[in-house]
Amino acid sequence: MLRMPSWIMESALTRYSSRLGDSQMTIMMSAVVSIFLIGGMLGAPFAPIFSARLGRRGILTLSGLLLLVSCICQLFCRMANSIEMLLLGRLIAGLAAALVYATQPMYLVELAPAELSGSVGVFTCIGITGGIVLGQVFSFDFLLGTEKLWPYALSGSAIFVLIGLAPIFWFPESPRFLMSQGRREKARVTLMRLRRDEGRVNAEMAEFEVTSEAERKRVTMKEVLCNSRLKLPLIIVCSFHFVQQMSGISSIWFYSIEIFTQSGFTAAVAMWLNFSLGLLNFMSSLLGPWLMKSFNRRLMMTISCLFSAIFLTLLVVGLKLMLTIREFSFACIAFLSLYIITFNMGLGPIPYFIGSEIFETPSRPSAMAFGSFFNWLANFVLSMIFPTVNSAIGPFVFLLCVVFCAYGFLLTCRYLPETRNRDTKDVALLMENGFKSKIK
C-alpha cells in the first residue's frame, strides 16, 4: 500500500521505541486494510436510523462530512506521526461508506420514474469502479505513491467529496420519504420538479396516498428480521451482497500482477496492465444503465453468475498450466478480462438496488442496511481468508468463489421474481410465502 510500511516502522520506533518484525508489520498492514471494512460493518446498522430521522439527502450529507473528517485524519497522520490517526481515519471512512452504500441506491431509485429505477440504481457501482481507477492513478510512483506524498493519495478523495457536497442542498428529498413523514404538499412540489408532468404527478401522488398510512411507520431491522413475509426478500438481498464480494472481484487483483509478469512483461508494464484491468472494470460498469433499462434483472443476474463461475474455473486451470506452459498466461489475461465484464453485467450493479425493488418503503432502509452489512462482512471475510487459503492450495482458492457464484445462480433461478417495470407491492406479494412462493 503505497510507501506506508516504512513510515509505520519509523513511527513505531520513534513513539514507542519498538522495532516491528515482519509478522508484526503484516498484522499492522492488515489492520490498516481491515479497519475500513470493520467500519463498514459497524456503520451499516445505523443507516435505517439516520435515514428515518435525516432523510435520504440528509444521510448523504452526513456521510460526506464524515468522509471529510476521514480525509483530514489520513492527510495529517504522517505530520502528527500517529498511526492511531491513520487507523481512525480509515475507520471513519468505512462508517461513511456504509451509510452511502445503504442509502444512495435507494435515494436514486425513489427519485427516478419507475421505468428508469434500475438504470439509476447502478450508479453506485459505477462510482465504486471509478473510485478504484482513481485510486490506482493516485498511487502511481510518479504521482502521489511516494515516501512523502502517500498521505495526499489517501486523502485525495476529499476533492470529489467536496464536489459532491457542493450542490447537495439543491437536490430534492425523496418524495416517498416526504410522504412517509406526512409532508404531502412538499412531496407534490418535489415530484413536479422531477417529472414536470402534472398528469404523471397526480398518478404518483394517488399511488403514494394509498400506501402513505402504512409507510409512516418505520420498520426496524429487528422487525424486518422477525417478519416471515419478508424472509425470502431479505435472504435474496443479503445473499446477493454476500455473493458479490465472495465472487472474488476484490481478490483477482492479488493474481493480476503475477499473471502479467509471467507473460514476460516487466514489473513497470505489469503495473500499467493492472491499471488497464481497473479501467476495463470501470468501462464495463458504464454499460450498467443501458443493460438494466433493456434487459430483465433475472436474466442479467443469471448470466452474470453463470459466466463468472465459468471464467473463474477457466482461470484456475490457466493459472496451473501457466507454470509449465508460458503461453497460458495470455489465456489467463483473457479469462480475467471476461470475468470482469460478466461480473459487471449483473453481480456488480444489481445487489446495490435490488432491495429497493423488492421491499416497500417502510422496510426498505432496514433491508438495505442488512444488505450493506453482508457486503462488508463478505469483503472482510474474503480479505482475511484469501491469503491463507491461497498459500495452502494456490489458484484453487478461486473455486471457493465459483461455489458462491453457483449459489447466486441457483438463488436467482429459483426465487428471484422479475422486478423490472413492476411495482414493489406486486413484487412483495410474490414472495410473502417464503420458499413456497411461486416466482413469476
Phi, psi and chi 1 to 4 in degrees:
 res  aa     phi    psi   chi1   chi2   chi3   chi4
   1 MET       -   93.2 -177.0 -178.9  -71.0      -
   2 LEU    53.7 -136.9  -53.2  170.9      -      -
   3 ARG  -110.9   27.3  -55.1  -69.2 -179.5  176.1
   4 MET   -68.6  -40.0 -168.5 -174.3  -60.3      -
   5 PRO   -55.6  -42.1  -27.0   35.5      -      -
   6 SER   -63.4  -37.7   57.9      -      -      -
   7 TRP   -66.9  -40.6  169.9   74.8      -      -
   8 ILE   -60.8  -41.7  -70.3  177.1      -      -
   9 MET   -63.2  -44.0  -67.9 -174.5   69.2      -
  10 GLU   -65.3  -42.4  -68.6  173.9    9.4      -
  11 SER   -63.7  -43.6 -179.4      -      -      -
  12 ALA   -63.5  -36.0      -      -      -      -
  13 LEU   -70.7  -45.5 -174.6   61.4      -      -
  14 THR   -75.3  -35.7   55.3      -      -      -
  15 ARG   -88.9  -35.6  -68.2 -166.7   63.6 -163.1
  16 TYR  -120.1    3.4  -55.8  108.3      -      -
  17 SER    52.2   39.4  -59.0      -      -      -
  18 SER  -123.1  124.6  174.9      -      -      -
  19 ARG   -94.8  115.3 -171.6  178.2  -62.4  -83.2
  20 LEU   -78.1  132.9  -58.9  179.3      -      -
  21 GLY   -83.3 -178.8      -      -      -      -
  22 ASP   -61.5  -43.9  -69.2  -17.7      -      -
  23 SER   -66.4  -38.4   60.1      -      -      -
  24 GLN   -67.6  -36.8  -68.4  170.1  -48.2      -
  25 MET   -66.1  -37.6  -88.3  -55.2  -58.0      -
  26 THR   -61.9  -42.7  -59.4      -      -      -
  27 ILE   -63.7  -42.8  -67.1  172.8      -      -
  28 MET   -63.4  -45.0  -79.6  -57.9  -55.1      -
  29 MET   -67.5  -34.8  -68.6  -53.7  -61.4      -
  30 SER   -64.8  -37.5  -64.1      -      -      -
  31 ALA   -65.5  -41.3      -      -      -      -
  32 VAL   -61.6  -40.4  170.9      -      -      -
  33 VAL   -74.5  -48.8  173.1      -      -      -
  34 SER   -75.2  -24.5   61.6      -      -      -
  35 ILE   -67.2  -26.4 -161.1  166.5      -      -
  36 PHE   -64.2  -42.3  173.9   75.8      -      -
  37 LEU   -69.9  -36.9  -55.3  176.3      -      -
  38 ILE   -63.5  -40.5  -67.7  171.3      -      -
  39 GLY   -59.2  -39.2      -      -      -      -
  40 GLY   -63.0  -43.5      -      -      -      -
  41 MET   -66.3  -35.9  -72.6 -171.3  -73.4      -
  42 LEU   -72.4  -33.7  -67.3  175.1      -      -
  43 GLY   -78.4  -31.3      -      -      -      -
  44 ALA   -56.0  -44.1      -      -      -      -
  45 PRO   -65.2  -19.7  -23.2   34.5      -      -
  46 PHE   -82.8  -13.8  -71.8   98.3      -      -
  47 ALA   -58.4  -47.8      -      -      -      -
  48 PRO   -66.8  -30.5   21.1  -31.7      -      -
  49 ILE   -67.1  -50.1  -60.8  172.7      -      -
  50 PHE   -67.1  -35.3  -69.5  143.8      -      -
  51 SER   -63.6  -39.3 -177.7      -      -      -
  52 ALA   -70.0  -32.3      -      -      -      -
  53 ARG   -92.2  -35.7  -64.3 -174.9  178.9 -177.7
  54 LEU  -103.3  -16.3  -57.9  176.6      -      -
  55 GLY    84.4  169.6      -      -      -      -
  56 ARG   -65.3  -45.3  -42.5  -58.8 -167.3 -127.4
  57 ARG   -66.7  -38.0 -172.9 -179.8   64.2  176.1
  58 GLY   -63.8  -40.2      -      -      -      -
  59 ILE   -70.9  -31.6 -162.1  171.5      -      -
  60 LEU   -69.2  -35.5  -68.8  175.5      -      -
  61 THR   -64.5  -45.3  -55.5      -      -      -
  62 LEU   -59.2  -42.6  173.2   63.6      -      -
  63 SER   -60.8  -42.9  -58.3      -      -      -
  64 GLY   -61.3  -41.2      -      -      -      -
  65 LEU   -66.1  -40.4  -65.0  174.9      -      -
  66 LEU   -62.9  -39.6  -72.2  174.0      -      -
  67 LEU   -64.7  -35.9  -74.4  171.0      -      -
  68 LEU   -65.1  -41.5  -71.1  177.6      -      -
  69 VAL   -61.3  -41.8  172.9      -      -      -
  70 SER   -60.5  -44.4  165.3      -      -      -
  71 CYS   -63.7  -38.2  -70.2      -      -      -
  72 ILE   -62.9  -44.4  -68.8  171.0      -      -
  73 CYS   -60.3  -44.1  -70.0      -      -      -
  74 GLN   -73.5  -28.7  -66.0  177.6   89.1      -
  75 LEU   -70.5  -41.0  177.0   62.0      -      -
  76 PHE  -100.6    3.1  -68.6  106.1      -      -
  77 CYS   -62.7  -37.8   65.4      -      -      -
  78 ARG   -70.9  -40.6 -169.6  175.4 -171.1  -84.3
  79 MET   -63.7  -39.2 -175.0 -176.4  -59.0      -
  80 ALA   -82.6   -5.5      -      -      -      -
  81 ASN    54.0   46.3 -163.6   29.2      -      -
  82 SER  -125.9  109.7  172.6      -      -      -
  83 ILE   -65.7  -34.8  -58.6  172.5      -      -
  84 GLU   -62.0  -37.0  -65.2   85.1   -5.0      -
  85 MET   -66.5  -37.8 -174.3  178.6  -70.6      -
  86 LEU   -62.8  -46.6  170.4   63.9      -      -
  87 LEU   -64.8  -39.1  -66.5  173.0      -      -
  88 LEU   -63.0  -43.1  177.6   62.5      -      -
  89 GLY   -61.7  -40.7      -      -      -      -
  90 ARG   -67.5  -38.7  -63.0  -82.3  -65.2  167.5
  91 LEU   -63.4  -46.3  178.4   66.9      -      -
  92 ILE   -63.8  -38.4  -65.3  173.4      -      -
  93 ALA   -60.8  -40.0      -      -      -      -
  94 GLY   -64.9  -42.4      -      -      -      -
  95 LEU   -58.5  -47.3  -70.2  167.8      -      -
  96 ALA   -64.9  -42.8      -      -      -      -
  97 ALA   -62.6  -37.2      -      -      -      -
  98 ALA   -63.4  -40.3      -      -      -      -
  99 LEU   -64.8  -39.0  -63.1  178.8      -      -
 100 VAL   -66.5  -47.6  172.3      -      -      -
 101 TYR   -60.8  -35.7  -72.4    1.4      -      -
 102 ALA   -81.7  -21.2      -      -      -      -
 103 THR  -109.0  -42.6  -53.8      -      -      -
 104 GLN   -60.4  -46.7 -170.8 -161.8   48.4      -
 105 PRO   -60.2  -40.4  -19.9   31.8      -      -
 106 MET   -63.4  -42.6  177.7  169.7   56.6      -
 107 TYR   -61.9  -46.7  175.2   61.8      -      -
 108 LEU   -65.6  -41.8  -66.0  175.1      -      -
 109 VAL   -64.8  -38.8  168.1      -      -      -
 110 GLU   -73.0  -24.9  -69.9  180.0   -7.4      -
 111 LEU   -80.2  -31.9  -71.5 -176.5      -      -
 112 ALA   -80.4  152.6      -      -      -      -
 113 PRO   -65.4  158.2   21.1  -31.0      -      -
 114 ALA   -54.4  -40.0      -      -      -      -
 115 GLU   -70.4  -13.3   66.2  -89.1   16.4      -
 116 LEU  -113.1    7.0  -65.5  178.2      -      -
 117 SER   -58.8  -45.0   61.8      -      -      -
 118 GLY   -68.9  -35.6      -      -      -      -
 119 SER   -63.1  -42.4  -60.4      -      -      -
 120 VAL   -79.6  -24.6  -60.7      -      -      -
 121 GLY   -64.3  -22.4      -      -      -      -
 122 VAL   -82.4   -6.7  -55.0      -      -      -
 123 PHE   -66.8  -22.8  -78.9  103.2      -      -
 124 THR   -62.8  -44.8  -59.2      -      -      -
 125 CYS   -63.1  -41.3 -179.2      -      -      -
 126 ILE   -61.3  -42.1  -67.7  174.0      -      -
 127 GLY   -62.8  -39.6      -      -      -      -
 128 ILE   -66.1  -47.8  -68.0  170.6      -      -
 129 THR   -66.6  -35.9   55.4      -      -      -
 130 GLY   -65.2  -37.8      -      -      -      -
 131 GLY   -64.8  -36.3      -      -      -      -
 132 ILE   -61.5  -43.9  -68.3  171.8      -      -
 133 VAL   -62.8  -45.1  172.1      -      -      -
 134 LEU   -63.4  -38.3  -73.5  172.8      -      -
 135 GLY   -61.8  -40.3      -      -      -      -
 136 GLN   -64.2  -40.9  -71.2  177.8  -48.4      -
 137 VAL   -63.7  -48.5  171.1      -      -      -
 138 PHE   -61.3  -30.8  -76.6  168.1      -      -
 139 SER   -87.0   -0.2   62.2      -      -      -
 140 PHE   -63.8  145.1  -82.0  128.8      -      -
 141 ASP   -59.6  -32.2  -71.5  -13.0      -      -
 142 PHE   -82.3   -2.4   58.9   83.0      -      -
 143 LEU  -113.1  -96.0  -75.0  177.5      -      -
 144 LEU  -115.6    0.8  -59.6  176.9      -      -
 145 GLY   -85.4   48.5      -      -      -      -
 146 THR  -114.6  173.5   64.0      -      -      -
 147 GLU   -57.6  -38.1 -174.0   68.8   40.3      -
 148 LYS   -96.7  -23.6  -66.5 -176.8  178.1  179.9
 149 LEU  -103.1   -3.0  -62.7  179.4      -      -
 150 TRP   -59.5  -31.0   61.5  -98.5      -      -
 151 PRO   -61.4  -30.4  -24.8   36.2      -      -
 152 TYR   -70.6  -31.4  -64.9   95.7      -      -
 153 ALA   -66.7  -41.6      -      -      -      -
 154 LEU   -68.6  -33.3  -71.0 -179.6      -      -
 155 SER   -99.4    0.7   58.1      -      -      -
 156 GLY   -62.4  -20.5      -      -      -      -
 157 SER   -64.6  -16.6   59.0      -      -      -
 158 ALA   -57.7  -33.2      -      -      -      -
 159 ILE   -59.8  -45.7  -61.9  170.5      -      -
 160 PHE   -75.5  -30.7  -57.4   97.9      -      -
 161 VAL   -64.1  -43.7  173.2      -      -      -
 162 LEU   -64.3  -39.3  -72.0  170.9      -      -
 163 ILE   -62.4  -38.6  -67.8  172.5      -      -
 164 GLY   -73.0  -34.3      -      -      -      -
 165 LEU   -77.3  -29.8  -79.0  177.3      -      -
 166 ALA   -53.5  -46.6      -      -      -      -
 167 PRO   -95.8    7.3   34.9  -32.7      -      -
 168 ILE   -65.4  -27.4 -160.7  164.8      -      -
 169 PHE   -75.8  -10.9  -66.4  105.7      -      -
 170 TRP   -91.3  -10.7  -77.2  -88.0      -      -
 171 PHE   -76.1  145.2  -66.1  164.8      -      -
 172 PRO   -77.2  152.6   28.8  -34.3      -      -
 173 GLU   -78.3  156.5 -178.5   52.5   87.9      -
 174 SER   -61.0  124.2  162.1      -      -      -
 175 PRO   -58.4  -37.1  -21.4   31.9      -      -
 176 ARG   -63.9  -40.5  -77.1 -167.4  175.7  -86.3
 177 PHE   -64.3  -42.9  170.3   76.1      -      -
 178 LEU   -60.5  -41.9  -67.4  171.6      -      -
 179 MET   -65.2  -37.6  -76.6  -65.0  -69.0      -
 180 SER   -66.3  -21.4   70.6      -      -      -
 181 GLN   -93.5    3.5  -59.5  -64.8  -56.0      -
 182 GLY    79.8   14.0      -      -      -      -
 183 ARG   -97.4   72.5  -61.2  163.0   64.7 -177.7
 184 ARG   -64.6  -47.2 -174.6 -179.8 -175.4  -77.5
 185 GLU   -64.9  -40.0  -72.4  -54.2  -45.6      -
 186 LYS   -63.3  -39.1 -178.9   65.3  175.3  177.1
 187 ALA   -63.5  -41.0      -      -      -      -
 188 ARG   -65.4  -44.2 -176.5  178.8 -176.5   83.5
 189 VAL   -60.8  -41.9  170.5      -      -      -
 190 THR   -64.4  -43.9  -59.9      -      -      -
 191 LEU   -62.4  -40.7  -93.2  179.0      -      -
 192 MET   -63.8  -37.5 -176.4   61.0   73.0      -
 193 ARG   -65.0  -35.8  179.3 -176.2  168.7 -168.6
 194 LEU   -80.9  -41.7  -69.4  167.6      -      -
 195 ARG   -95.3  -33.7  -53.8  -69.7 -173.8  -99.0
 196 ARG    54.4   35.2  -61.1 -177.0 -177.7  -83.3
 197 ASP  -147.2  107.3 -177.5  -26.2      -      -
 198 GLU   -63.9  -36.6 -172.2  166.9   -6.6      -
 199 GLY   -61.9  -43.2      -      -      -      -
 200 ARG   -68.8  -38.6 -175.1  157.9 -166.1  171.8
 201 VAL   -62.1  -44.3  168.9      -      -      -
 202 ASN   -60.8  -40.5  -70.4  -24.4      -      -
 203 ALA   -64.8  -44.6      -      -      -      -
 204 GLU   -68.5  -38.2  -70.1 -165.4   37.9      -
 205 MET   -64.8  -38.2  -74.5  -61.9  -65.0      -
 206 ALA   -62.0  -40.2      -      -      -      -
 207 GLU   -65.1  -42.3  178.0 -169.7  -21.1      -
 208 PHE   -61.2  -40.3  -70.4  167.7      -      -
 209 GLU   -60.8  -37.5  -69.5  -74.4   -2.2      -
 210 VAL   -62.4  -37.4  171.9      -      -      -
 211 THR  -105.7   -2.9   56.8      -      -      -
 212 SER   -61.4  -39.1   61.1      -      -      -
 213 GLU   -62.9  -42.4  -73.6  -59.3  -39.3      -
 214 ALA   -69.3  -32.5      -      -      -      -
 215 GLU   -77.7  -13.9  -69.8 -178.2  -11.5      -
 216 ARG   -73.2  -18.1  -74.5  176.6 -172.7  174.0
 217 LYS   -95.5  113.9 -176.2 -178.7 -175.9  -57.9
 218 ARG   -73.5  134.5 -178.5  175.9   66.3   87.3
 219 VAL   -95.6  122.4  179.6      -      -      -
 220 THR   -76.9  168.0   64.9      -      -      -
 221 MET   -62.3  -37.1  -65.2 -178.6   71.9      -
 222 LYS   -64.8  -42.0 -179.2 -179.8  178.6 -179.1
 223 GLU   -65.9  -38.9  -70.1  170.5  -28.4      -
 224 VAL   -62.0  -42.5  169.2      -      -      -
 225 LEU   -66.5  -33.6 -166.2   61.3      -      -
 226 CYS   -92.2   -7.5  -63.4      -      -      -
 227 ASN   -84.5  114.4 -168.9  -27.6      -      -
 228 SER   -64.8  -29.3   59.9      -      -      -
 229 ARG   -67.4  -23.2  -66.3  174.8   63.7 -108.1
 230 LEU  -100.5    3.9  -58.9  178.1      -      -
 231 LYS   -61.9  -50.8  178.5  172.6   64.8  175.3
 232 LEU   -65.3  -49.5  179.5   57.6      -      -
 233 PRO   -60.6  -34.4   13.6  -26.2      -      -
 234 LEU   -66.9  -41.3 -175.5   62.2      -      -
 235 ILE   -62.0  -40.9  -71.8  173.5      -      -
 236 ILE   -63.0  -48.2  -71.2  174.2      -      -
 237 VAL   -61.5  -49.2  168.8      -      -      -
 238 CYS   -65.7  -40.0  -66.1      -      -      -
 239 SER   -66.2  -43.0  -66.0      -      -      -
 240 PHE   -61.4  -41.9  -82.9   14.8      -      -
 241 HIS   -65.7  -42.4  -85.2  -80.2      -      -
 242 PHE   -65.7  -44.7 -157.7   80.0      -      -
 243 VAL   -64.0  -38.1  169.1      -      -      -
 244 GLN   -54.3  -46.5 -177.9 -162.7   65.6      -
 245 GLN   -79.4  -38.9  -67.3  -58.2  -39.3      -
 246 MET   -73.8   -8.9  -66.8  -59.2  -70.3      -
 247 SER   -71.3  -10.0   67.2      -      -      -
 248 GLY    98.1   12.2      -      -      -      -
 249 ILE   -62.2  -31.4 -170.7   62.0      -      -
 250 SER   -79.9  -27.4  -59.2      -      -      -
 251 SER   -87.3  -16.4  -58.6      -      -      -
 252 ILE   -64.2  -25.8   58.5  169.4      -      -
 253 TRP   -68.5  -19.0  -47.1  108.0      -      -
 254 PHE   -62.6  -34.4 -172.1   92.2      -      -
 255 TYR  -101.7  -15.6  -91.9   98.9      -      -
 256 SER   -60.7  -44.9   56.3      -      -      -
 257 ILE   -61.9  -43.5  -64.5  -68.6      -      -
 258 GLU   -61.2  -40.5  178.1 -174.8  -11.4      -
 259 ILE   -62.3  -43.5  -68.1  170.9      -      -
 260 PHE   -67.8  -40.7  -67.7  134.2      -      -
 261 THR   -68.8  -36.7   52.2      -      -      -
 262 GLN   -65.3  -23.8  -74.2  -75.2  -23.4      -
 263 SER   -78.8   -4.3  -58.5      -      -      -
 264 GLY   103.7    1.8      -      -      -      -
 265 PHE   -81.4  148.4  -61.1  106.4      -      -
 266 THR   -70.6  166.2   63.7      -      -      -
 267 ALA   -60.7  -38.9      -      -      -      -
 268 ALA   -65.4  -44.1      -      -      -      -
 269 VAL   -67.0  -37.7  173.6      -      -      -
 270 ALA   -60.8  -36.9      -      -      -      -
 271 MET   -62.4  -40.9  -73.9  -67.0  -68.0      -
 272 TRP   -69.3  -37.5  -81.0  103.0      -      -
 273 LEU   -67.0  -36.1  -70.1  172.7      -      -
 274 ASN   -63.1  -39.2 -168.3   50.1      -      -
 275 PHE   -63.1  -36.7  168.5   70.2      -      -
 276 SER   -65.9  -32.1   69.8      -      -      -
 277 LEU   -65.9  -40.6  -80.9 -176.9      -      -
 278 GLY   -62.2  -38.4      -      -      -      -
 279 LEU   -67.3  -39.4 -163.1   59.3      -      -
 280 LEU   -61.6  -40.5  174.8   65.1      -      -
 281 ASN   -58.3  -44.1 -167.9   28.7      -      -
 282 PHE   -68.5  -46.2  173.5   60.6      -      -
 283 MET   -63.5  -37.4  -62.0  -60.2  -68.8      -
 284 SER   -64.6  -38.7  -60.2      -      -      -
 285 SER   -66.6  -25.2   70.1      -      -      -
 286 LEU   -67.0  -18.9  -69.2  177.4      -      -
 287 LEU   -75.9  -13.4  -66.6  173.3      -      -
 288 GLY   -52.9  -50.7      -      -      -      -
 289 PRO   -57.0  -41.7  -27.2   34.8      -      -
 290 TRP   -68.6  -42.6  173.7   74.7      -      -
 291 LEU   -63.0  -44.1  -70.7  172.8      -      -
 292 MET   -69.9  -27.8  -65.3  -56.2  108.8      -
 293 LYS   -78.1  -30.6 -177.6 -179.5  179.2 -179.3
 294 SER   -97.8  -25.4  -55.0      -      -      -
 295 PHE  -128.5  155.5  -59.6   98.7      -      -
 296 ASN   -69.1  151.2  -71.4  -15.6      -      -
 297 ARG   -64.2  -44.8  -45.9  -73.2 -171.0 -105.8
 298 ARG   -57.9  -44.4  -81.3  173.0   54.0   83.2
 299 LEU   -62.2  -48.6  174.4   65.1      -      -
 300 MET   -67.4  -39.1  -62.0  -46.1  -61.4      -
 301 MET   -69.1  -39.0 -166.7   65.8  177.5      -
 302 THR   -63.3  -48.9  -58.0      -      -      -
 303 ILE   -61.9  -43.3  -69.6  174.5      -      -
 304 SER   -62.6  -48.6 -177.4      -      -      -
 305 CYS   -64.1  -44.4  -70.2      -      -      -
 306 LEU   -63.1  -51.6  176.4   61.5      -      -
 307 PHE   -76.0  -26.1  -77.8   92.6      -      -
 308 SER   -62.9  -42.5  -68.8      -      -      -
 309 ALA   -64.0  -41.1      -      -      -      -
 310 ILE   -63.8  -48.1  -69.4  172.0      -      -
 311 PHE   -71.7  -30.3  -69.6  127.9      -      -
 312 LEU   -68.2  -38.5  -76.7  173.0      -      -
 313 THR   -63.7  -43.6  -56.9      -      -      -
 314 LEU   -64.1  -33.7  -68.2  173.2      -      -
 315 LEU   -64.6  -40.5  179.1   62.1      -      -
 316 VAL   -59.7  -46.3  171.4      -      -      -
 317 VAL   -61.7  -44.9  175.7      -      -      -
 318 GLY   -63.8  -39.6      -      -      -      -
 319 LEU   -65.6  -35.3  -73.4  169.5      -      -
 320 LYS   -71.7  -44.0  -67.3  -58.7  -67.5 -176.3
 321 LEU   -71.8  -25.1  -66.6  176.0      -      -
 322 MET   -60.9  -27.4 -175.6  178.7   73.7      -
 323 LEU   -67.2  -27.6  -59.7  175.5      -      -
 324 THR  -111.4  -29.8   53.3      -      -      -
 325 ILE  -120.6  103.4  -53.3  173.3      -      -
 326 ARG   -59.8  -32.1  178.4  178.3  168.3 -178.1
 327 GLU   -61.9  -23.1  -73.6   71.6   19.4      -
 328 PHE   -68.5  -15.6  -92.5   94.3      -      -
 329 SER   -63.6  -33.2   58.5      -      -      -
 330 PHE   -69.5  -34.8  -65.3  100.0      -      -
 331 ALA   -64.3  -37.0      -      -      -      -
 332 CYS   -63.7  -37.9  -71.2      -      -      -
 333 ILE   -61.7  -42.1  -65.5  173.9      -      -
 334 ALA   -64.8  -42.8      -      -      -      -
 335 PHE   -64.6  -40.3  -63.0  147.7      -      -
 336 LEU   -59.9  -46.3  -88.4  176.5      -      -
 337 SER   -63.8  -44.2  -59.1      -      -      -
 338 LEU   -66.8  -36.0  -69.7  169.3      -      -
 339 TYR   -62.4  -44.7  163.8   71.8      -      -
 340 ILE   -60.7  -43.0  -71.2  171.5      -      -
 341 ILE   -64.5  -47.2  -68.1  170.5      -      -
 342 THR   -69.8  -32.4   53.3      -      -      -
 343 PHE   -59.6  -42.7  173.5   87.0      -      -
 344 ASN   -78.1   -3.0  -79.2  -68.3      -      -
 345 MET   -78.6  -21.8  -68.6  173.9   63.7      -
 346 GLY  -158.0  -53.8      -      -      -      -
 347 LEU   -60.1  -32.9  -92.5  171.9      -      -
 348 GLY   -70.8  -57.9      -      -      -      -
 349 PRO   -86.4  -38.1   28.8  -34.1      -      -
 350 ILE   -62.0  -42.4  -70.0  176.9      -      -
 351 PRO   -55.9  -29.4  -28.1   36.5      -      -
 352 TYR   -71.2  -28.0  -70.3  113.5      -      -
 353 PHE  -120.9   -5.1   68.8   84.0      -      -
 354 ILE   -62.3  -31.1 -165.9   65.0      -      -
 355 GLY   -61.7  -31.7      -      -      -      -
 356 SER   -74.3  -15.4  -66.1      -      -      -
 357 GLU  -103.3  -11.6  -64.5 -170.6  -20.5      -
 358 ILE  -119.5   -6.5   62.7  177.3      -      -
 359 PHE  -115.3  137.5  -81.8   91.9      -      -
 360 GLU   -75.9  167.7  -64.3 -178.2   77.8      -
 361 THR   -54.8  -44.6  -54.7      -      -      -
 362 PRO   -59.6  -40.4  -21.9   33.2      -      -
 363 SER   -95.5   -5.8   54.1      -      -      -
 364 ARG   -61.6  -49.2 -170.6  175.7  -64.0  158.0
 365 PRO   -59.3  -41.4  -24.6   35.3      -      -
 366 SER   -66.1  -40.9  -64.8      -      -      -
 367 ALA   -64.7  -42.0      -      -      -      -
 368 MET   -64.9  -35.0  -61.4  -72.5  -81.8      -
 369 ALA   -66.3  -41.3      -      -      -      -
 370 PHE   -59.7  -45.4  -89.7  115.8      -      -
 371 GLY   -61.1  -44.3      -      -      -      -
 372 SER   -60.7  -42.0  177.8      -      -      -
 373 PHE   -60.1  -45.2  174.3   80.4      -      -
 374 PHE   -69.1  -28.8  -86.2   85.7      -      -
 375 ASN   -63.7  -48.4 -167.5  -67.8      -      -
 376 TRP   -66.3  -38.8  -70.4  100.1      -      -
 377 LEU   -61.6  -46.2  176.6   63.7      -      -
 378 ALA   -63.5  -41.5      -      -      -      -
 379 ASN   -59.8  -43.1 -156.2  -23.3      -      -
 380 PHE   -65.6  -47.6  177.7   77.1      -      -
 381 VAL   -59.6  -47.3  168.5      -      -      -
 382 LEU   -66.0  -38.9 -166.5   62.1      -      -
 383 SER   -66.0  -28.4   67.4      -      -      -
 384 MET   -80.7  -41.1  -69.0  -67.8  102.8      -
 385 ILE   -91.5  -24.2   68.5  171.4      -      -
 386 PHE   -59.2  -50.1 -171.6   87.3      -      -
 387 PRO   -60.7  -39.0  -23.4   35.2      -      -
 388 THR   -68.3  -48.2  -57.2      -      -      -
 389 VAL   -66.1  -36.9  178.3      -      -      -
 390 ASN   -62.7  -38.8  177.2   66.9      -      -
 391 SER   -64.4  -31.3  -61.3      -      -      -
 392 ALA   -82.9  -43.1      -      -      -      -
 393 ILE  -124.0    1.8   62.5  176.1      -      -
 394 GLY    67.3 -142.6      -      -      -      -
 395 PRO   -59.6  -18.5  -21.8   32.3      -      -
 396 PHE   -62.9  -11.0  -69.3  108.0      -      -
 397 VAL   -59.2  -27.9   66.0      -      -      -
 398 PHE   -70.8  -15.4  -78.4  111.8      -      -
 399 LEU   -66.4  -28.4  -66.5 -179.9      -      -
 400 LEU   -61.0  -41.8  174.3   65.7      -      -
 401 CYS   -65.8  -36.4  -57.8      -      -      -
 402 VAL   -61.2  -40.8  170.8      -      -      -
 403 VAL   -59.3  -43.3  170.1      -      -      -
 404 PHE   -70.1  -35.7  -80.6   95.2      -      -
 405 CYS   -62.5  -40.2  -71.1      -      -      -
 406 ALA   -64.1  -39.2      -      -      -      -
 407 TYR   -62.1  -44.0  166.7   65.2      -      -
 408 GLY   -61.4  -39.1      -      -      -      -
 409 PHE   -62.6  -48.2  171.5   78.9      -      -
 410 LEU   -67.7  -40.8  -65.8  173.7      -      -
 411 LEU   -62.0  -41.4 -176.1   68.5      -      -
 412 THR   -65.8  -46.5  -57.8      -      -      -
 413 CYS   -61.7  -38.9  -70.6      -      -      -
 414 ARG   -90.8  -35.9  177.6   61.7 -176.2   86.5
 415 TYR  -124.0  -15.0  -66.8  112.9      -      -
 416 LEU   -84.1  116.1  178.0   67.6      -      -
 417 PRO   -75.6  156.6   27.5  -32.0      -      -
 418 GLU   -71.0  131.0 -176.0   48.7   55.5      -
 419 THR  -112.5   -9.9   61.5      -      -      -
 420 ARG   -65.2  127.6  177.4  169.3  165.5 -109.5
 421 ASN    58.8   31.1  -63.6  -26.6      -      -
 422 ARG  -124.2  146.4  -63.2  177.2   79.5  169.6
 423 ASP   -71.2  142.8 -168.9  -84.3      -      -
 424 THR   -61.7  -31.4   52.0      -      -      -
 425 LYS   -62.0  -42.2  -62.8 -165.8  -57.3  -63.7
 426 ASP   -67.6  -39.6  -61.2  -30.3      -      -
 427 VAL   -67.1  -42.8  175.3      -      -      -
 428 ALA   -60.2  -38.4      -      -      -      -
 429 LEU   -62.0  -32.5  -73.5  172.0      -      -
 430 LEU   -68.5  -20.3  -66.6  174.9      -      -
 431 MET  -114.8    6.4  -64.9 -175.3  -69.8      -
 432 GLU   -71.1  -14.6   63.7 -179.9    2.4      -
 433 ASN   -94.5   15.3  -66.4  -38.7      -      -
 434 GLY    65.6 -135.9      -      -      -      -
 435 PHE   -73.8   -5.7  -67.6  108.7      -      -
 436 LYS   -92.4   -0.5  -63.7  178.9  179.9  179.2
 437 SER   -65.3  146.2  -58.5      -      -      -
 438 LYS   -99.7  111.3  -65.8 -178.3  179.2 -179.7
 439 ILE   -81.4  133.8  -56.2  -54.6      -      -
 440 LYS  -121.3      -  -62.0  177.8 -177.1  178.9
